[in-house]
Amino acid sequence: MDESLSRRVLVARAARELGRALLAALCVTATARAQAPVQVRVPRVDGQPISVTRFTVSGRTATNPALEYVALRRGEMLAARTGREATVLPARGDTAVGAPPDLRATLPVEFVAVSATGDVLRYRPVAEVEGGAARYDPSGRVFRGTVRVGLEAVEGTPKGPLPRPVEAYVISDADETVPADLRLERVGPPFVPVRLAVAAPGDALTLRVRTGVDTRQDTVRVPVERPRLVLDASPRQIQGLGLQVSDIVVQAEGLVSYGSTAVRLSADRGSLDSLVISLNQQGIGRSYIRSVGLGEARIRAASPSFQGASTSVVFLFPIGYILAALVGGLIGSAIRECYAPRNRKSRGADFAPALAVGLLVGVLVAVAWAVGVNVLAVSPAARAGEAAVFVMAALGALAGHKVLPVGAARP
């Protein structure tokens, strides 16, 4: 009985020792497999990559770009520059109704890493311009834009955390670039937003991204979208020689609020009522231009925050105005002379000179009214037109030289 029990004890001990030995062998094998390097293919797009960098625990080292495969251990990463310029395309994915589409720039860099489970991960950096452009912010009177920087999967790599983060650095020609240092720790969204702000940009902002693969900076162009000005003139053709004005209306489009927005006006011909106008809350401002000489006047509206606009007004020879003033003055003078209290002998001798004087007074009154000097006690509702000119000239001739300040001053 004792001998049988001893044998069973010895067998149990032997089995335990054997199990421990097998477990140790399995651990050693697993450790060896975990430490064994994995052969990964060096990224290539159009031929040999420009540069290849290997990131290990001890640091980074340059790798021969002519190699087709490189051995990587778990937690290590390979970065290859596959081109010289970023590829810009409209961003994929759903866009809200009415919202401008994003722009996506794929940087010419590809990363390869080995996960803790031995899977080979491939991914590349992208920069998405939110809304496709930087836009004007009237509250801060600056242009603002957002560029989302992140990593997208290549060749079916699953989205998720990375075994080793990618360090990226961004600079731009904007007044403000926040943040400048990026740490990309996962494949796929959410990306890291980089916010830009600038007071007086050009047609585009330039964002430069360096991902650590080498000293090169990849350029991402951020378009600047300005709200636009619409300029209109009414009427487009007016009497020249200073006899008529054309109303100028400036309207801004592309913002919600326009208060305190100043717009500069300029013209290569004619006389503008105001060179700087302020838009109201609806984005509308008004001025007018008076003709000077004859020909076409080019009018321009400009503001640092808006796309400029232009229109034209033609100054015509005022033949209609002149004829209306002459006929009106002649008729008014004739009426006045017909009812003037004179004897028959003097009436014939004085009629022609008096008619001529009345005619000249009528023309002078009509021209004075055209430039804003009204010497009569009437103010016609019409601001322009041959009928209004005719009436003013006739009334002036009918009233005679007494309506003129010079004539009234005489005894």
C-alpha positions as CSV (number, residue, x, y, z in Angstrom):
1,M,0.0,0.0,0.0
2,D,2.8,2.4,0.9
3,E,4.7,1.4,-2.2
4,S,1.7,2.2,-4.5
5,L,1.1,5.6,-2.8
6,S,4.8,6.5,-3.3
7,R,4.6,5.7,-7.0
8,R,1.5,7.9,-7.4
9,V,3.3,10.8,-5.7
10,L,6.3,10.4,-7.9
11,V,4.2,10.4,-11.0
12,A,2.3,13.5,-9.9
13,R,5.6,15.3,-9.2
14,A,7.0,14.3,-12.6
15,A,3.8,15.5,-14.3
16,R,4.1,18.9,-12.6
17,E,7.7,19.3,-13.6
18,L,6.9,18.4,-17.1
19,G,4.1,21.0,-17.3
20,R,6.4,23.6,-15.9
21,A,9.0,22.8,-18.5
22,L,6.5,22.9,-21.3
23,L,5.1,26.2,-20.1
24,A,8.6,27.7,-19.9
25,A,9.3,26.4,-23.4
26,L,6.1,28.0,-24.7
27,C,7.0,31.4,-23.0
28,V,10.5,31.3,-24.5
29,T,9.0,30.5,-27.9
30,A,6.4,33.3,-27.6
31,T,9.1,35.7,-26.5
32,A,11.3,34.8,-29.3
33,R,8.5,35.3,-31.8
34,A,7.6,38.6,-30.3
35,Q,11.2,39.8,-30.5
36,A,11.7,38.4,-34.0
37,P,11.7,41.1,-36.7
38,V,9.1,41.2,-39.4
39,Q,10.0,41.8,-43.0
40,V,7.9,44.8,-44.3
41,R,7.8,46.1,-47.8
42,V,9.2,49.6,-48.2
43,P,6.5,52.0,-49.6
44,R,6.8,52.9,-53.2
45,V,4.5,55.0,-55.5
46,D,6.4,55.8,-58.7
47,G,9.7,54.0,-58.3
48,Q,12.2,54.3,-55.5
49,P,11.2,56.5,-52.5
50,I,13.1,59.8,-52.0
51,S,14.1,59.0,-48.4
52,V,13.4,56.3,-45.8
53,T,13.8,56.7,-42.0
54,R,13.5,54.0,-39.4
55,F,12.3,54.8,-35.9
56,T,13.4,52.5,-33.1
57,V,13.5,52.6,-29.3
58,S,17.0,54.1,-29.5
59,G,16.1,56.8,-32.0
60,R,15.9,57.3,-35.7
61,T,18.2,56.2,-38.5
62,A,18.3,56.8,-42.2
63,T,17.7,53.6,-44.3
64,N,18.8,52.9,-47.8
65,P,15.8,53.8,-50.0
66,A,16.8,51.3,-52.6
67,L,15.9,48.4,-50.3
68,E,12.7,46.6,-51.1
69,Y,12.2,45.1,-47.6
70,V,13.2,46.2,-44.1
71,A,13.1,44.2,-40.9
72,L,11.0,45.8,-38.2
73,R,10.3,44.7,-34.6
74,R,7.1,45.3,-32.7
75,G,6.8,49.0,-31.8
76,E,9.2,50.1,-34.5
77,M,8.1,52.3,-37.4
78,L,9.3,53.0,-41.0
79,A,8.6,56.3,-42.8
80,A,9.2,56.8,-46.5
81,R,8.9,59.9,-48.6
82,T,7.1,58.9,-51.8
83,G,6.8,62.2,-53.6
84,R,7.5,65.9,-53.5
85,E,4.1,67.5,-53.4
86,A,0.8,66.9,-51.6
87,T,-2.2,65.7,-53.6
88,V,-5.2,67.8,-53.1
89,L,-8.7,66.5,-53.8
90,P,-12.3,67.2,-52.4
91,A,-12.6,65.3,-49.1
92,R,-14.6,62.1,-49.1
93,G,-17.6,61.6,-46.9
94,D,-21.0,63.2,-46.3
95,T,-21.2,67.0,-46.4
96,A,-24.1,68.9,-44.7
97,V,-26.6,70.3,-47.1
98,G,-25.6,73.8,-48.2
99,A,-22.1,73.5,-46.6
100,P,-19.1,74.0,-48.7
101,P,-17.0,70.8,-49.2
102,D,-13.8,70.2,-47.4
103,L,-10.4,69.9,-49.3
104,R,-8.2,67.0,-48.5
105,A,-4.4,67.1,-49.0
106,T,-2.6,63.8,-48.9
107,L,1.0,64.3,-47.9
108,P,3.6,62.3,-49.9
109,V,4.7,60.3,-46.9
110,E,3.8,56.7,-45.9
111,F,4.4,55.0,-42.6
112,V,4.7,51.3,-41.8
113,A,4.6,49.9,-38.3
114,V,4.3,46.5,-36.6
115,S,1.7,46.2,-33.9
116,A,2.0,44.2,-30.6
117,T,0.3,41.3,-32.3
118,G,2.7,41.3,-35.2
119,D,0.3,42.9,-37.7
120,V,1.8,45.3,-40.3
121,L,0.1,48.7,-40.3
122,R,0.3,51.2,-43.2
123,Y,-0.9,54.7,-43.0
124,R,-0.2,58.2,-44.3
125,P,-0.7,61.8,-43.1
126,V,-3.6,63.9,-44.5
127,A,-4.7,67.5,-44.0
128,E,-8.3,68.5,-44.4
129,V,-9.2,72.2,-45.0
130,E,-12.5,72.6,-43.2
131,G,-15.1,74.1,-45.6
132,G,-12.5,74.3,-48.3
133,A,-11.2,77.7,-47.4
134,A,-10.5,80.4,-44.7
135,R,-13.4,82.8,-44.3
136,Y,-13.9,86.3,-42.9
137,D,-15.1,86.6,-39.2
138,P,-16.7,90.0,-38.8
139,S,-16.8,89.7,-35.0
140,G,-13.0,89.6,-34.8
141,R,-12.3,91.3,-38.2
142,V,-10.0,88.5,-39.2
143,F,-10.0,85.6,-41.6
144,R,-10.2,82.2,-39.8
145,G,-9.7,78.7,-41.1
146,T,-9.3,75.2,-39.7
147,V,-7.1,72.4,-41.0
148,R,-7.6,69.0,-39.5
149,V,-4.4,66.9,-39.6
150,G,-4.5,63.1,-39.1
151,L,-3.6,59.7,-40.5
152,E,-5.5,57.6,-42.9
153,A,-5.3,53.9,-43.5
154,V,-3.5,52.3,-46.5
155,E,-4.1,48.8,-47.8
156,G,-6.9,47.9,-45.4
157,T,-5.2,48.9,-42.2
158,P,-7.8,49.0,-39.4
159,K,-8.6,52.3,-37.7
160,G,-7.5,52.7,-34.1
161,P,-4.5,53.5,-31.8
162,L,-1.0,53.1,-33.1
163,P,1.9,51.3,-31.4
164,R,4.0,54.4,-31.9
165,P,2.7,58.0,-32.3
166,V,3.7,60.2,-35.3
167,E,5.1,63.6,-34.3
168,A,4.2,66.4,-36.7
169,Y,5.0,70.1,-36.7
170,V,3.1,72.9,-38.5
171,I,3.9,76.5,-39.4
172,S,2.0,78.9,-41.7
173,D,2.0,82.5,-42.9
174,A,-1.0,83.3,-40.8
175,D,-0.9,85.6,-37.8
176,E,-1.9,82.7,-35.6
177,T,-1.3,78.9,-35.9
178,V,-2.5,76.8,-33.0
179,P,-1.3,74.3,-32.1
180,A,2.0,74.1,-33.8
181,D,3.2,70.7,-32.4
182,L,1.0,67.7,-33.1
183,R,1.0,64.2,-31.8
184,L,-0.9,61.8,-34.0
185,E,-1.7,58.6,-32.0
186,R,-4.4,56.8,-34.1
187,V,-5.4,56.0,-37.6
188,G,-8.6,57.6,-38.7
189,P,-10.7,60.4,-37.1
190,P,-10.9,62.4,-35.0
191,F,-8.1,64.4,-36.5
192,V,-6.2,67.2,-34.7
193,P,-7.6,70.6,-35.6
194,V,-5.1,73.4,-36.4
195,R,-6.7,76.8,-36.3
196,L,-5.5,79.7,-38.4
197,A,-6.2,83.4,-38.1
198,V,-5.0,86.3,-40.2
199,A,-6.0,89.9,-40.6
200,A,-5.0,90.7,-44.1
201,P,-4.3,87.6,-46.2
202,G,-3.6,87.2,-49.8
203,D,-5.5,84.8,-52.1
204,A,-4.4,81.8,-50.0
205,L,-2.6,80.8,-46.8
206,T,0.3,78.4,-46.9
207,L,0.5,75.7,-44.2
208,R,3.7,73.7,-44.0
209,V,3.7,70.3,-42.3
210,R,6.8,68.4,-41.3
211,T,6.3,64.8,-40.1
212,G,9.8,63.8,-39.1
213,V,10.5,61.5,-42.0
214,D,13.1,64.1,-43.1
215,T,13.7,67.8,-43.0
216,R,11.3,68.6,-45.8
217,Q,8.1,70.5,-45.2
218,D,5.0,69.5,-47.1
219,T,3.0,72.5,-48.3
220,V,-0.8,72.7,-48.0
221,R,-2.6,75.6,-49.7
222,V,-5.5,77.0,-47.8
223,P,-7.7,79.2,-50.1
224,V,-9.1,82.4,-48.8
225,E,-12.7,83.0,-49.6
226,R,-13.7,86.7,-49.3
227,P,-17.3,87.9,-49.2
228,R,-18.0,89.8,-52.4
229,L,-19.2,93.2,-53.2
230,V,-21.9,93.9,-55.9
231,L,-21.8,97.4,-57.4
232,D,-24.6,98.9,-59.5
233,A,-25.3,102.3,-61.0
234,S,-28.7,103.7,-62.0
235,P,-29.0,105.0,-64.6
236,R,-26.1,103.7,-66.6
237,Q,-26.2,106.6,-69.1
238,I,-26.6,110.2,-67.9
239,Q,-26.3,113.7,-69.3
240,G,-22.7,114.8,-69.4
241,L,-21.0,118.2,-68.5
242,G,-22.1,117.9,-64.8
243,L,-25.9,118.1,-65.6
244,Q,-27.0,114.8,-64.0
245,V,-26.0,112.3,-61.4
246,S,-26.2,108.5,-61.2
247,D,-27.0,106.6,-58.0
248,I,-24.4,104.2,-56.9
249,V,-25.5,101.2,-54.7
250,V,-22.9,98.9,-53.1
251,Q,-24.2,95.6,-51.7
252,A,-22.1,93.0,-49.8
253,E,-22.8,89.2,-50.0
254,G,-21.5,86.3,-48.0
255,L,-21.9,87.5,-44.3
256,V,-24.6,87.5,-41.7
257,S,-23.8,90.9,-40.3
258,Y,-22.2,93.9,-42.1
259,G,-22.2,96.7,-39.5
260,S,-19.3,99.1,-39.5
261,T,-17.9,97.7,-42.8
262,A,-16.2,100.5,-44.8
263,V,-16.0,100.4,-48.6
264,R,-13.7,102.6,-50.7
265,L,-15.1,104.0,-54.0
266,S,-13.0,105.3,-56.9
267,A,-13.8,106.6,-60.4
268,D,-11.5,107.5,-63.3
269,R,-14.0,110.1,-64.5
270,G,-16.7,112.1,-62.8
271,S,-17.2,113.3,-59.2
272,L,-18.2,110.9,-56.5
273,D,-20.3,112.2,-53.6
274,S,-18.2,110.1,-51.1
275,L,-15.0,108.1,-51.5
276,V,-15.7,106.0,-48.4
277,I,-19.1,104.7,-47.4
278,S,-20.3,102.5,-44.5
279,L,-22.5,99.5,-45.1
280,N,-25.6,99.1,-43.0
281,Q,-26.7,95.9,-41.2
282,Q,-28.1,94.6,-44.4
283,G,-24.8,95.2,-46.2
284,I,-26.0,98.1,-48.4
285,G,-24.3,101.5,-48.9
286,R,-25.2,104.3,-51.3
287,S,-23.5,107.2,-53.0
288,Y,-23.8,109.0,-56.4
289,I,-21.5,110.2,-59.1
290,R,-22.0,113.5,-61.0
291,S,-20.9,113.7,-64.6
292,V,-17.8,115.6,-65.5
293,G,-17.1,116.1,-69.2
294,L,-18.1,113.3,-71.7
295,G,-17.3,109.7,-72.0
296,E,-17.3,106.5,-69.9
297,A,-16.6,106.5,-66.1
298,R,-15.3,103.3,-64.5
299,I,-16.3,103.0,-60.9
300,R,-14.7,100.6,-58.5
301,A,-15.6,99.4,-54.9
302,A,-12.9,97.9,-52.7
303,S,-12.5,96.7,-49.1
304,P,-9.7,94.6,-47.5
305,S,-12.2,92.0,-46.4
306,F,-14.2,91.7,-49.7
307,Q,-13.8,90.8,-53.3
308,G,-13.9,94.1,-55.2
309,A,-16.5,95.1,-57.8
310,S,-16.7,97.6,-60.6
311,T,-19.3,99.1,-63.0
312,S,-19.5,101.9,-65.5
313,V,-21.6,105.0,-66.3
314,V,-21.6,106.8,-69.6
315,F,-21.7,110.6,-69.8
316,L,-23.6,111.6,-72.9
317,F,-23.6,114.9,-74.7
318,P,-26.7,116.7,-73.2
319,I,-28.4,117.6,-76.5
320,G,-31.8,116.8,-75.0
321,Y,-31.1,118.9,-71.9
322,I,-30.0,121.8,-74.0
323,L,-33.0,121.7,-76.3
324,A,-35.4,121.4,-73.3
325,A,-33.8,124.4,-71.5
326,L,-33.8,126.5,-74.7
327,V,-37.4,125.8,-75.5
328,G,-38.6,126.2,-72.0
329,G,-36.7,129.5,-71.6
330,L,-38.0,130.8,-74.9
331,I,-41.6,130.0,-74.0
332,G,-41.4,131.4,-70.5
333,S,-39.8,134.5,-71.8
334,A,-42.4,134.9,-74.5
335,I,-45.2,134.6,-72.0
336,R,-43.6,137.1,-69.7
337,E,-43.2,139.6,-72.5
338,C,-46.7,139.2,-73.8
339,Y,-48.1,140.2,-70.4
340,A,-45.5,142.9,-69.6
341,P,-47.1,146.4,-69.1
342,R,-45.6,148.4,-72.0
343,N,-47.0,150.8,-74.6
344,R,-47.3,149.7,-78.1
345,K,-44.3,151.8,-79.3
346,S,-41.8,150.4,-76.8
347,R,-43.2,146.9,-77.0
348,G,-41.9,146.2,-80.5
349,A,-38.4,147.7,-79.8
350,D,-37.9,145.9,-76.5
351,F,-39.4,142.6,-77.3
352,A,-36.4,140.9,-78.9
353,P,-33.8,142.0,-76.3
354,A,-36.2,141.1,-73.4
355,L,-36.9,137.8,-75.0
356,A,-33.2,137.0,-75.3
357,V,-32.6,138.0,-71.6
358,G,-35.5,135.9,-70.5
359,L,-34.2,133.0,-72.5
360,L,-30.7,133.2,-70.9
361,V,-32.2,133.5,-67.5
362,G,-34.3,130.4,-68.1
363,V,-31.3,128.4,-69.3
364,L,-29.2,129.6,-66.3
365,V,-32.0,128.6,-63.8
366,A,-32.3,125.2,-65.4
367,V,-28.5,124.6,-65.2
368,A,-28.4,125.9,-61.6
369,W,-31.1,123.5,-60.7
370,A,-29.2,120.6,-62.3
371,V,-26.2,121.2,-60.0
372,G,-28.3,121.7,-56.9
373,V,-28.9,125.5,-56.8
374,N,-32.6,126.1,-56.8
375,V,-33.4,129.9,-57.1
376,L,-37.1,129.3,-57.5
377,A,-39.7,128.7,-54.9
378,V,-40.7,125.4,-56.4
379,S,-39.1,121.9,-56.0
380,P,-40.2,119.5,-58.6
381,A,-40.6,115.8,-57.6
382,A,-38.7,114.8,-60.7
383,R,-35.0,114.8,-60.3
384,A,-34.1,114.6,-64.0
385,G,-35.7,114.4,-67.4
386,E,-36.3,116.8,-70.3
387,A,-39.8,117.7,-69.0
388,A,-38.4,118.8,-65.6
389,V,-35.7,120.9,-67.3
390,F,-38.3,122.5,-69.6
391,V,-40.5,123.5,-66.7
392,M,-37.6,124.9,-64.6
393,A,-36.3,126.9,-67.6
394,A,-39.8,128.2,-68.4
395,L,-40.5,129.2,-64.8
396,G,-37.1,130.9,-64.6
397,A,-37.7,132.9,-67.8
398,L,-41.2,133.8,-66.7
399,A,-39.9,135.1,-63.3
400,G,-37.1,137.0,-65.1
401,H,-33.8,138.2,-63.7
402,K,-35.3,139.2,-60.4
403,V,-35.0,135.5,-59.2
404,L,-31.2,135.7,-59.5
405,P,-29.3,136.8,-56.5
406,V,-27.3,139.3,-58.6
407,G,-30.4,140.8,-60.1
408,A,-32.1,141.0,-56.7
409,A,-29.3,143.0,-55.2
410,R,-29.7,145.9,-57.7
411,P,-32.0,148.8,-56.8
